[in-house]
Amino acid sequence: MNTQLTASSSFTDLKNRIETRKARVGIIGLGYVGLPLALLYSEQKFPVTGFDIDQRKVDTLAQGGTYIFRITPEEIAAAKAHGFKATSDYAHLTEMDAIIICVPTPLNEYHEPDLSYITNTAHAVAPYLRSGQIVILESTTYPGTTEEVLVPILEEENKAGLKASYKGAASDHEFWVAFSPEREDPGNTEVARHNIPKVIGGLDRQASEIAAALYGSIFRRTVPVSSPAAAEMTKLLENIYRCVNIALVNELKMLCLRMDLNIWEIIDAAATKPFGFHPFYPGPGLGGHCIPVDPFYLSWKAKEFDFRTKFIELAGEVNVAMPYHVIAATIGALNRQKKPINGAKVLVLGVAYKKDIDDLRESPALTIIELLQKEGATVSYNDPYFPFVGRGRKYDLQMKCAPLDNLAQYDCVLIVTDHSDYDYKKIVSESQLVVDTRNATRAIQSEKIVRC
Ligand SMILES: NC(=O)c1ccc[n+]([C@@H]2O[C@H](COP(=O)([O-])OP(=O)(O)OC[C@H]3O[C@@H](n4cnc5c(N)ncnc54)[C@H](O)[C@@H]3O)[C@@H](O)[C@H]2O)c1
């Protein structure tokens, strides 16, 4: 290892290294967030090393392969040509100038924050820390995690007795710490990732400045806030805002169905208001790693302050009920054709949690498939992004993607995810009955369609 690197770099040194693209960037967790981030730094000619405990991911990248649909082998090859490497060996962390942590933050079985990925990462990083490095957490989490969870482990378990810099003038025995939330919107092709402003909360002024320089080299705009906790809370506010508004339109959709009104028509009309209204759309239930999960990080933390986050809980209640509403609507639609759900052949169209992405996490389709099976239906699925659905954290389906031919064999085709590649006109014309949870068939008039 380069002995120069073990010496502490001053604040100005590190900023210079960032400005001249010499700063070595280590990204921990090469998933949906970490791998694209590594590629962005690599595109900007930074020497990047990715760290992951999943050896299959490390091996795939070493062979020039990819495991995320929207990232091509050509992008991996270009990054490798710029020196990008992936490893599971944490010892290389000492060589890094910046360490960015992008590990999962799920809920446990009691719907409480599971910080084990963050704490495991902190335990693994600490022995390799050196002074003059910056450690940045990107994983979505409750306010206080960076200071109350990450920093104490790093401080207690590093070998040189290093401390996090709090005073804005780091000494030779300090490292910098910041939190900067990932705000990516998978599948969104309208806003390029580098155009999404990056919120940054450093533990002190120097940490904020270094993080701003680092992110400023790949993002157009950085938004400094006063502390890591303020940055943590910013991310949660954004996701809670989405979660609550989706619950609102989901509830109003159910009312509209009873009143024989079309909620989508109404949302589109309301969205013509040039101020004060932002459209959210109803669906079969929340999915993805963020919206169904993150709000509960805050409601858990709020209890420490004798506070109940009633909006979050109410929104959770409405959104969790949506797959059950879809099942009731499917049973009703079959019933009107004098068919019981028990024994019916149902094709679930789309299992990804939202359109045009290859991510199954927390997808409502999985719950819907399980509920249909419990009712005695024979369920198949089709999704161009998933040739097979095996075992996940909460399900074990072991199903193969069914072809889209011979749709007439199904008693019902249930649209759960409105992928753009589907030819909805053809699907409706070939099916006996279509239950549409996404308004994917908005342009089609047919008695076969039941919107729910
Ligand atoms: N996916 C998104 O669109 C998105 C958007 C915004 C925020 N986030 C947040 O970003 C964080 C990461 O999410 P993601 O979607 O990339 O998760 P992911 O599951 O796709 O990737 C996480 C990666 O971390 C690796 N990992 C776990 N523990 C590790 C350890 N100790 N050391 C090294 N690697 C480890 C896993 O093997 C995996 O490759 C989460 O907090 C999530 O809430 C995700």
The ligand as a Gaussian input file, in Angstrom:
#p B3LYP/6-31G(d) Opt

LIG

0 1
 N      -33.281000       1.316000      -4.707000
 C      -33.670000       2.577000      -4.700000
 O      -34.253000       3.043000      -5.649000
 C      -33.374000       3.493000      -3.529000
 C      -33.693000       4.846000      -3.661000
 C      -33.381000       5.707000      -2.607000
 C      -32.794000       5.207000      -1.448000
 N      -32.506000       3.876000      -1.331000
 C      -31.860000       3.426000      -0.105000
 O      -30.510000       3.086000      -0.401000
 C      -30.071000       1.979000       0.427000
 C      -29.565000       0.841000      -0.453000
 O      -30.640000       0.400000      -1.249000
 P      -30.420000      -0.511000      -2.526000
 O      -31.714000      -0.464000      -3.260000
 O      -29.184000      -0.174000      -3.261000
 O      -30.223000      -1.951000      -1.835000
 P      -29.713000      -3.300000      -2.553000
 O      -30.234000      -4.413000      -1.734000
 O      -30.002000      -3.245000      -4.006000
 O      -28.132000      -3.211000      -2.405000
 C      -27.469000      -3.250000      -1.202000
 C      -26.145000      -3.955000      -1.400000
 O      -25.435000      -3.895000      -0.164000
 C      -24.729000      -5.116000      -0.007000
 N      -24.361000      -5.261000       1.391000
 C      -25.147000      -5.565000       2.457000
 N      -24.419000      -5.562000       3.572000
 C      -23.147000      -5.237000       3.229000
 C      -21.947000      -5.081000       3.938000
 N      -21.885000      -5.241000       5.259000
 N      -20.836000      -4.765000       3.241000
 C      -20.863000      -4.617000       1.900000
 N      -21.987000      -4.747000       1.172000
 C      -23.119000      -5.054000       1.833000
 C      -25.704000      -6.146000      -0.532000
 O      -25.059000      -7.359000      -0.866000
 C      -26.271000      -5.426000      -1.761000
 O      -25.503000      -5.683000      -2.917000
 C      -31.286000       1.607000       1.273000
 O      -31.208000       2.285000       2.499000
 C      -32.451000       2.169000       0.478000
 O      -33.552000       2.493000       1.302000
 C      -32.774000       3.012000      -2.357000

